[in-house]
Amino acid sequence: MRDAGWTLLTTHGQALFYVAAHPDASIPTIAAALGLSERRIGSVLRDLRGEGMVRVTRVGRRNVYEVNGAVRFRHPILAHVRLGEILDTFAPHGPKLFYAPENTPPDTVADG
């Protein structure tokens, strides 16, 4: 099998699946698991949080990530599909999801 040089999921999709399955993973852990730089993972997580797809809660010195299962995919072909439907199907250990109403601003980091 030859290396096609591409993957089906974007970096954002990979990070979303990873934090759904590993909500207490650190940025260095996520970066190592996905083969990306810590800077890139930080940028992706900020994007996901900004879109309301991920909620970040500070617990002590660490962040805990939760995926908003109510958010719909952005692409018009998949706009009828909620993230929770996909993650419930494919995340291996039961993803950590929350269901915020759509079009609500993302949460701010809370002190824990």
N, C-alpha and C positions, 0 to 999 in steps of 0.2 A: 504494500500500500504506500503510495507516495504522499508526501506532506503537501497539502493543498495551499498552505500558507494563510489560511483563514479559518475562522470558527463560526458556527451558527449564531452564537450569542455575542453581542458586543461586550466590551469591557464593563459597561454599566449593567448589562444583564447578568454577567458572571458575578459581579460584586453583589448584586441584589440577591441572587440565589445563595451566595456564600453567607452573607450576614443573616439571611432567613434561617439557614441551617445552623449557624454558629453565631448567635447574637452577642456573645461576650468576647468575640475575637478582637484582638488589637490590630491596629493598622499594619504593623510589621508582620503579624501572622497572616492577615488577609493578603498582603503584598506577596509574601513568600508562597502562599498556596496558589495564587493566580499567576505567579511569574511576572509581576509588575512592580514598578517602583512605589515606595511609600508615598511619594509626592503625587503620583498618578492616582493611587487609591484614595488619598485625601481629597483630591479634586473630584473624583467620581462620587464619593460619599456626600460631598457638599452639593453636587448637582442633584443627587437623589433626594437629599433632604430638602433642597430648595423647591423641588417639584411636589413635595408632600408624599413621596413614595417611602421614605424612611424617616422614622422618628429616632432621635438620639437622646438618650438620658444618661446623665453623668451619675455613676455610682462609685463613690469614693474617688479613686484616681483613674478609674476606667470609664469607658463608654459602653453602653449596651444599646444595641440596634434592634428596632422593631420595624417590620415592613407593613405598610398600610395596605391591607388586603382589599380595600374598597376602590382603590385607584384603578382606573382603566388604562390600557395600553395607549400610547400616544399615536401610533400609526393608524391611519383611517381603516385599513383592512382588519385590524385587531381591536378597534375602539370599543367593540361590544364585550370584550373579555376583561375581567377584573384580575388583578395580580393574584389575589387570594385563590382563584380557581386554578391557576397554573401552579402556584407554589404548593397548594394542597395535593396536587397530583404528582409533582416531581421532586419536592424537597424530601430527603431521605428520613429525617427524624422528626417530622412534624414541625413546620416552620413557626417562628414566633411572629404572629401577626396581630395587628390591631385594625379595627375598622372605623376609621374616621369618616364623617360625611365628606362627600366629594366637594372640591372647591373650597376647602378650609385651609387657612394658612398653616404651614408646618409648625410643630411645637418648637419652643426654644429649649436650649439645654438647661436641664433642671439640676440644682444642687442635690446631691444624695447623701 
